């Protein structure tokens, strides 16, 4: 006999699940909101303005210092020893001087004076202008000869019926123009390659190249294959992480075929080259061994260091303002305010601009001071006879300082990206931002590493999408507008011989949105039209870089607020408000990372 259930027990009911809020079940899925946060037009415009300001300042810097960098110079600085790097650069300088002298002799219309050639060869900028002028004059002369030949051929063929399969004099002239224009572009490109490029231009190209390599290595990481092995153990299956993340070869850490290598080169190699490996820092006068020569050398290097420091400080200032505003806008959006007044965001950031500028520099300055202190303490070892004994006895003191440096380095590796979000969300000062960012990095290291990896992979995916969208805009514009500008293949440039729109703007390709344009084979009106056209093309392509900046700050703001909720239990909607805000979004400033949350629940709608 079956016993009946007690009367107070609930009866079984069937329930139907209609949906799952994945952001509540799997918290890391909230990171996928980063694309919507980053694609905000206001943030893109802020980042775009920052890019334009820094780019303009960098180009002015290059105009002042002239061509200084050879092809592959930063890679040589990255891989070679200092003596080998300096020797290679000296050889390239000698090769450039002889090459310029040879080209000056070859392109000069008359018998050039040897003294004048030697003087120009010592000044790459003057030599480049002279050779360009000579090549342009020769190109104009060739076009006149081609036009004269076409007129003579038309005179000979006058009155004769057209012969099927035989090109007309006009078609022959156009083909010759195309060949001459292509040769002119090749000569100008070789001249630029041998003469060198500007310091900022080379620095920017290197950073973009490393970023592209970072994208490729991140895509390799998604394959979930073993770590990229060294050549010695390429057949072994004992590696641990994924392809493209790290290298198991200690001598391979600075290569650009791993994620860690790309990040290290972007943040360490390029800045180190900028301050120590460029042409002005390698320049030595012939009398460098004398007091006058040494003073001249140090004055020249000091002038360069002052100018490049000014450029770097200006860039930090611009990025601090743009990054702070982007982080603040993202924090307010996450808190539930979709359209925060830009005026309030600007006032919030501008009032704390000094803090935004010095906060990322503060931990680096502390590490530098401690490192110098360790070096000064090491001078004890230079004392004759007793120095080595004292170093052995006091080694524990070295370990103590190194331990503090280790903690700072690990804190920077984990918490550096959280500094700006901390300032934007909490409205705190430098010390509080450092303590919060480092405390969260130490409290949730694996969660932080996982969230960072998810943000990186998702960022690469959205970057490729944005890049492809920009490519489609350029390709569709070039194709459809070309039908009209080129009059369906019958309208060509005045001097280039190719289709008119291709003369002004070569067709974009995916992965190569900007192709070399032959500025030298244009008429005056074509040159002006191409300048205006390229302004808009560069602006559109720069929006890709603006998206990268916006995504970086937006995703790390969201990441910070997720980590903060995990450590302190604070809601995503808790954001510090300014003294007189128009956006009353949240409660008072949040508590310290180690204490329990004391902020009242904000009245703004909470995040899902």
Number of C-alpha atoms within 10 A of each C-alpha: 3 4 5 6 9 7 7 6 7 8 7 6 6 4 6 6 5 5 6 8 10 11 13 11 9 9 13 17 15 15 21 16 13 24 20 11 25 23 17 17 12 15 26 24 16 20 27 23 18 22 22 14 15 20 16 12 18 22 15 15 19 18 14 11 17 17 22 20 22 21 15 11 20 23 17 16 22 20 15 13 10 13 9 13 20 18 11 16 21 15 12 18 20 12 14 21 20 15 16 24 21 14 18 24 17 14 18 17 12 8 8 13 9 12 9 11 18 17 13 20 22 17 15 21 17 13 23 22 12 17 22 20 14 18 19 17 15 16 20 15 12 15 19 12 13 19 18 13 15 19 15 13 15 15 11 10 13 10 8 8 7 11 8 7 6 9 11 16 19 14 13 15 20 22 15 18 24 17 13 21 23 16 13 21 18 13 15 19 14 12 19 16 14 21 26 22 18 21 25 23 16 23 20 15 12 19 18 14 15 22 18 16 20 25 22 16 24 24 16 19 23 12 11 12 14 17 20 24 22 15 10 9 13 11 9 10 10 11 16 13 16 21 24 30 20 24 24 17 13 9 10 17 18 21 18 23 22 27 27 19 24 27 18 17 24 20 12 14 20 22 14 15 18 20 15 14 21 19 22 19 18 14 16 17 12 10 12 15 10 11 10 11 15 16 12 16 21 15 12 16 20 14 13 18 17 12 15 18 14 14 18 16 13 15 18 19 19 21 22 25 21 26 27 27 27 32 30 32 29 30 28 26 19 23 24 20 20 12 10 17 13 13 10 18 22 19 14 21 25 16 11 19 18 15 21 25 20 16 22 21 12 15 19 14 12 13 16 13 12 16 15 12 13 16 12 11 14 16 11 16 16 12 12 9 9 11 15 14 14 15 19 10 10 14 12 11 13 15 13 11 14 15 12 13 17 14 13 18 16 15 21 20 12 22 24 19 20 26 24 31 28 27 27 29 25 22 23 18 16 23 13 18 25 25 17 24 28 24 19 25 24 16 16 15 17 12 16 20 13 12 21 18 14 16 23 18 16 18 23 19 16 17 19 14 12 18 20 15 13 20 20 15 12 20 17 13 12 18 13 10 13 19 14 12 17 17 13 10 13 11 17 18 21 18 21 28 24 21 21 23 22 20 23 25 22 17 20 18 13 13 10 10 17 17 11 11 16 21 18 17 26 21 14 10 10 18 17 13 14 18 15 11 13 16 10 11 16 12 14 17 16 19 20 20 19 25 25 21 23 30 28 20 27 32 28 24 30 25 23 28 24 22 24 20 15 16 17 18 13 22 20 22 25 30 26 22 21 17 7 9 13 13 16 16 22 25 18 16 18 22 14 14 19 12 10 13 15 14 15 13 14 17 12 16 12 17 13 12
